[in-house]
Amino acid sequence: MANIKIIGLGNSFAGDDAIGDIVARQLLPYQSPSVSVIEGGLAGLNLLHEMEETETLILIDAVHSQSEAGNIVRFIAPQDLDKIGQLTWGSSTASTHAFGLGEALTLANTLELLPQQVILYGIELGHIHPGEPLSPQVSRAIPLVVLRIVKEELGQPTCTNSN
Amino acid sequence: MPGNPDSTRTIKIDMMARVEGEGALHVTVKDGQVQDVQLRIFEPPRFFEAFLQGRHVNEVPDIVARICGICPVAYQMSAVHALEPIFGVEIPQGIRDLRRLLYCGEWIESHVLHIYLLQSPDFLGFASGLDMARSHSDLVKRGLRMKKAGNHLLTLLGGRSVHPVSVKIGGFSQAPTKSALHALKDEFLWARDAAVETLRWVSRFEFQDPEQTYTFLALRGSSDYPMNEGDVMTNQGHHMAASEFEHHFHEVQVPYSNALHCTLNGRSYLTGPLARLALNQDRLSALAKEFLQSTGLALPFNRASMGIVARSVEVLYAFDEALRLIENYEPPCTPAVPVTFRAGVGMAATEAPRGLLYHRYEVNTDGTIRLAKIVPPTSQNQRRMEDDLRNLLPGILHLNDQETARKCEQLIRSYDPCISCATHFLKFTREEVS
């Protein structure tokens, strides 16, 4: 049973909104019996199903908060739920009839389904133009987020061949 | 607040600002009469039509699965069914059954989300699904457990729990084992009972929106309740193959929206659960028929709000049908039939949870996409939503701005369009001009 679950969120075909899935792919080498990595895409409420049998949930998504593209923020739930709910998350915008990330986490909290530890990394997006590559600032954030998750959350040295 | 009878009252309702696109409801009232209703809804699929050009057909199922987190299977199914006839591929029954089973999973997931977290709060007086969860956690947990059962099917057949990856032209990249599918049975038996309870629960709601005169449009096949197969039919006598869809249905650009409106001979029509049920009630399973009848509600349902009942009937049917398919399952001898690419044009329509989803592809000799056309259900229903609002508004114009917006919002949400997630997606402003 994996007790740490890492889920990248966002739309792979919508410019910088791909960042969550890309970071998840870069974290695949760190999978182990206790760490699983998922490209979650537009998971919406499916996040609630993924929370079962998980002690630590680490989420990565693009965020739109008027700061500089590529800026990295880190939140924890349920403590930061209000702040999370006030921001626009990439995975909530590309498919507008899905439940947004803030709503999914708030619902999980209400129903007492949140894992012991929930950590959310947000990377400020520059653009979400379909079919266009990541903006340079967001590209540069990828190794930084990967490094932080590996060192700070997993407590592991980084793989030498991973980037 | 009603306007001065001699003045023009303009009700502008802007949707919650999103990073991209915008939507709004714009209502003009003069002398107490609704003059004009303009609904704008942003549609992501349009971007994907251009994005698909030049891609190889093998990439299409994975790309279209990413258009939407709620109905990836619908996009995949319409795509493969449109493309396969170009290549002369005949899909064996075993693979067709697996595709139907996968579609059951998506209907369950999408409908249960809408029933339990989006539309029922409107009937029970809650501001949102989140609010309802605070005082009805057991109810919401029942919905989530049902939804999860549908998600199991997506995980097992689609290869992952979101944006399935195993669907391909010709079939699947792999087929599940018999034992893996049979392991779902106990949970599905529980969920089918829960679906009966769900139908009982929603059929007792009060449906207060005005009765409409709908032109219903849905697929209708030779025997089964429609998902992947069947001709396009209406209750006005239209009957055509999906390949003829564009001869009868026309997309029109309206000046106030970036979304195209699809019309039938210039008029609105309705696609989705209400239409499917109206045209295919005889195709339901015996169990679904029995419990639909026990609600005492007569078909066809002519109120948008009754979509919640139609969805509940379809959830019950989908669990029942999934159990039948699981029970009869024999792994196909090959998960996918071989495909040789060639140039051509192909069209197909399948029944997405929220209505008919039409795709047309033109393919080059090298197997790349020359042109893709996607007509999503929300675009087809948009004109009908405006007509519904036109009928609803005279009865609610005496209410204050907030209440008027709330009633309009509820009606739009009952369609389960691609905007219904945001519980308060209508931001209300009003302008009165004398």
Chai-1 contact restraints between the chains, C-beta under 6 A:
chainA,res_idxA,chainB,res_idxB,connection_type,confidence,min_distance_angstrom,max_distance_angstrom,comment,restraint_id
A,S12,B,R66,contact,1.0,0.0,6.0,A-B,restraint_1
A,F13,B,R66,contact,1.0,0.0,6.0,A-B,restraint_2
A,G41,B,V162,contact,1.0,0.0,6.0,A-B,restraint_3
A,G41,B,H163,contact,1.0,0.0,6.0,A-B,restraint_4
A,L42,B,G69,contact,1.0,0.0,6.0,A-B,restraint_5
A,A43,B,V162,contact,1.0,0.0,6.0,A-B,restraint_6
A,G44,B,G69,contact,1.0,0.0,6.0,A-B,restraint_7
A,N46,B,S161,contact,1.0,0.0,6.0,A-B,restraint_8
A,N46,B,V162,contact,1.0,0.0,6.0,A-B,restraint_9
A,H49,B,K148,contact,1.0,0.0,6.0,A-B,restraint_10
A,H49,B,N151,contact,1.0,0.0,6.0,A-B,restraint_11
A,H64,B,V19,contact,1.0,0.0,6.0,A-B,restraint_12
A,T88,B,V19,contact,1.0,0.0,6.0,A-B,restraint_13
A,T93,B,R18,contact,1.0,0.0,6.0,A-B,restraint_14
A,T93,B,V19,contact,1.0,0.0,6.0,A-B,restraint_15
A,S95,B,C68,contact,1.0,0.0,6.0,A-B,restraint_16
A,S95,B,G69,contact,1.0,0.0,6.0,A-B,restraint_17
A,T96,B,C418,contact,1.0,0.0,6.0,A-B,restraint_18
A,T96,B,I419,contact,1.0,0.0,6.0,A-B,restraint_19
A,T96,B,C421,contact,1.0,0.0,6.0,A-B,restraint_20
A,H97,B,I70,contact,1.0,0.0,6.0,A-B,restraint_21
A,H97,B,C418,contact,1.0,0.0,6.0,A-B,restraint_22
A,H97,B,S420,contact,1.0,0.0,6.0,A-B,restraint_23
A,H97,B,C421,contact,1.0,0.0,6.0,A-B,restraint_24
A,A98,B,G69,contact,1.0,0.0,6.0,A-B,restraint_25
A,A98,B,I70,contact,1.0,0.0,6.0,A-B,restraint_26
A,A98,B,C421,contact,1.0,0.0,6.0,A-B,restraint_27
A,F99,B,C421,contact,1.0,0.0,6.0,A-B,restraint_28
A,T106,B,L130,contact,1.0,0.0,6.0,A-B,restraint_29
A,L107,B,L130,contact,1.0,0.0,6.0,A-B,restraint_30
A,L107,B,A133,contact,1.0,0.0,6.0,A-B,restraint_31
A,T110,B,A133,contact,1.0,0.0,6.0,A-B,restraint_32
A,T110,B,R134,contact,1.0,0.0,6.0,A-B,restraint_33
A,L111,B,A133,contact,1.0,0.0,6.0,A-B,restraint_34
A,L111,B,S137,contact,1.0,0.0,6.0,A-B,restraint_35
A,I128,B,V19,contact,1.0,0.0,6.0,A-B,restraint_36
A,I128,B,E20,contact,1.0,0.0,6.0,A-B,restraint_37
A,P130,B,F47,contact,1.0,0.0,6.0,A-B,restraint_38
A,P130,B,F51,contact,1.0,0.0,6.0,A-B,restraint_39
A,G131,B,F51,contact,1.0,0.0,6.0,A-B,restraint_40
